[in-house]
Amino acid sequence: MPLNPYNKYIKQYQTSNITTATPEKLMIMLFDGAIQFLQKAKSAIEEKNLAERSVNIEAARKIVRELMRTIDLENGNDVSKALFKLYNKMAMKLIKANVSRNSGLIDEVLADMINIRWGFQKAIDIQNGVSSVEDVMKEQAEKFGETEEGSNDA
């Protein structure tokens, strides 16, 4: 397959995006990368492509490990510790998914990754004044099928 003559420029653009991105944008980029690798891994399992499955699961697992390194456990709170545990659980599921060729485990990690990404993006939006806490809470209720009546049924 001939090389794309624009690969050099695409690589420069990607490198520029990474080096100029804010820490918040880098986090979102990590989530997006992991989500893409997980989707590719699922496809590889369906196609019985063992090499692609392993490469993509391992790439997603490395991103999860990088996300774990971003957490300051010494100065963090209970949320930090819970997030660290969740990332660790996700990494372990990915190892099991790779060995067992279990796309169900990938689905679980993918769902967690999408939800965490959503939460981080909404926190960034609130911080930047793009959304209010009330708007995000309403969107969350809609996203997870909660209603005001349902949330009062404790």
N, C-alpha and C positions, 0 to 999 in steps of 0.2 A: 504494500500500500504506500503510495507516494506521500511524502511529508507535506503537511499543510504549510504553504509559504508564510502564513500569518501566525504560526505557532510562536515565533520569537516575540511578536508584538502582544499576543495574548498573554504569554508568560510575564512580560514586562508590566502589562496592565494589572495582572493578578498580584504581582509582587508589590506594585505601587499601592494597590488597594489595601494590602495587609500592612505595609509599613506606615501608611497614613491613617489607618483606622483607629478610632477611639477604643479604649479597653472594652466598652460596652458593645461596640460593633464587632470586635474580635470574638467576644463570647457568642454573639448571635451567629457569626461565621462558623464557629466550632460546632454549634448545634446543627446548623444547616449541613455541614460536612458529614456529621455523624448520621443524620437522617438520610442523606443521599447514599452513604455507604450501606446502611441497613436495608434500604429499598433495593439496592443492587444485590446484596447478599440474599434477600428473599427471592429475587428473580433467578439467581444462580442456583439456589436450592431447587426451585421448580424445574430448571433446565438440567439439573443434575450435573452442574459444572462445579466440581469440587475445588478446583484451583481458584476460581473467581469467588466462590463462597468464602473460602479461607482468607483470601486477600482482603475482601470487603469487611468481613466480621472483625478481622484483626485491626483494620484501619479505624473502624468505629470504636473498638475497645481502647485503642491508643488515645482517641479523642476523649473518651470517658475518663481515662486515667489523667489526661491533661486537665480536664474540668475538675477532677479531684484535687489536683495540685494548686488550683486557684483558690481553694478554700483555706482561710486562716483559722485553723482549729484552736490555736492558742488564744486568740482574741475574739473568736466567734462566739455566737450564742447557740441556743438549742436548735435553731433553724439550720445553722451552718453544720452542726453535727448530724442532724437528720438528713440533710442533703448529701453529705459525705457518705453516710451509710447507704443511701439510695443509689448513688453513683457506684459504690462498691458492689452492691447487689446487681446492678445492671451489668457491670464488668463480668461478674461471675456467671450471669445468665448467658452472656455472649460466648464465654468459654464453653459452657454446656451446649449451647446452640451449635457451635462449630463442630464439636465432637459428635453430637447426636443428629446433626442435620435437621434440627427441629425449628421450623419456621414460626411455630407458635411462641417460642421464647423470644425470637426476634420481634414478633408483633408486640409482645409485652414491653420490650425495651424501647421499641419505636414509639409506642403510645406514651410511655413515660417521657421520652426525649421531646416529643412534640408538645406535651403539656408543660414541661419545664421551660422549653424555649418560649412558649406563649407567655408564661409568667414573667420571664426575664424581659421579654419585649414590652410587656405592659408596664413593668416597673420603670423601664427606660422611658417609655412614653409619658408616664406620670412625672418623672424627674425632669423631663424636657418640656413639660407643660402642654404636650400634645393631647393628653387625656387627663381626666380627673379620676380620683379614686372611685367616685360614684359611678362614672361611666364604665370603668373596668369591672366593678362589682356587678353591675347590671349585665355586662357582656359575659362575665363568668357564669352568672345564673342561667343565662340563655344557652351558653355553650354546654353546660353540664345538665341542662334540663330541669333546673330548679326554679321554683316560683316563690313569690313572697309568701303565699299560703303554705307551701311545703316547707319553707325554712322556719316557720313558726310552730311546727308540729312536734316539738321536742317532748 
